[in-house]
Amino acid sequence: MASGFGIHGGKGRCYDTWMDFSECMSRCAVPGECAALREDYFECLHHRKEYSRINAINKEKERRAAAENTGAKEEKSGGHH
């Protein structure tokens, strides 16, 4: 990451975030002060929060579709057993 060059020769997508984190680490007395910048940098690299959110949205869509299908089947059968 230190070079700043991305895979296609330009600036890497997370380089600016890395520089912010690196500058913070250089000037702070306690590394914990830069925890938010570290978290932002790792999110930029790995997208874990983004993927987690997408998975939660997809699961909710599937749950609603299943509930909708179950409700439609009950209406066709008269709603009672």
N, C-alpha and C positions, 0 to 999 in steps of 0.2 A: 504494500500500500504506500510505502514511502516515496515511490517514484511519482505518483500522481497520474500515471498514464493508465487509461482503460484498455480494454481488450481490442478496441478498434483504433487505438493510437491517440484518441483525445483524452480529455480529463475523465477520470473514473467517476461513476455516478455517486459514490460515497466519499469522494476526496474532500469536498468542502466540510462535510460532517466530521471526517477524520481530523482535519486541520483545526476545527473548533475544539474538539476533544483534546487534541495534542497541545494546543495553546493553553487550555484550562489546566491540564496536568503539569505544564511547565511553570505556571505561576501560582498554583494553589499550595497551601501548606498541608492540607489533608486530602488524600485522593478521593474520599467520599464526597467532596464538594462537586466533583465532576460526574457523579453517578448518572444524572439525567442525560448528559451529553454522551456518556458511554452507552446508555440504553438506546439513545437515538441512533448511534453509529451501528450497533449490532442489529437494530431493526432495519436499517438501510441495507446492511449486508444480507440478512437472512429472511426478512419479511415474516417473522413468526407471528406477530400480532395481526398482521394483515391476513395471513392464511387462516389463523384461528377465527377471525371475524367472518371470513368468507365461508368457512366450514359451518359456523353457527347459523349463518343466514340460510345456507343450503339445507341444513337439517330442519330448520323451521319451515322452509318451503315444502320439504318432503312430508313433514308432520301434518301440515295444513292440507296438502293434497290427499294424504291418506284419510284424514278426518272427513274431507269433502266426499271422497269415494265411499266411505262407510256410511255417511249420511244419505247419499244418493241410493245406495243399495237398500237401506232401511225404508226409504220412501216408496220404492218399487214394491217391496214385500208387504207393505201395509203398516210398517212401523212397529208391529208387535209380533211376538213369536207364537 
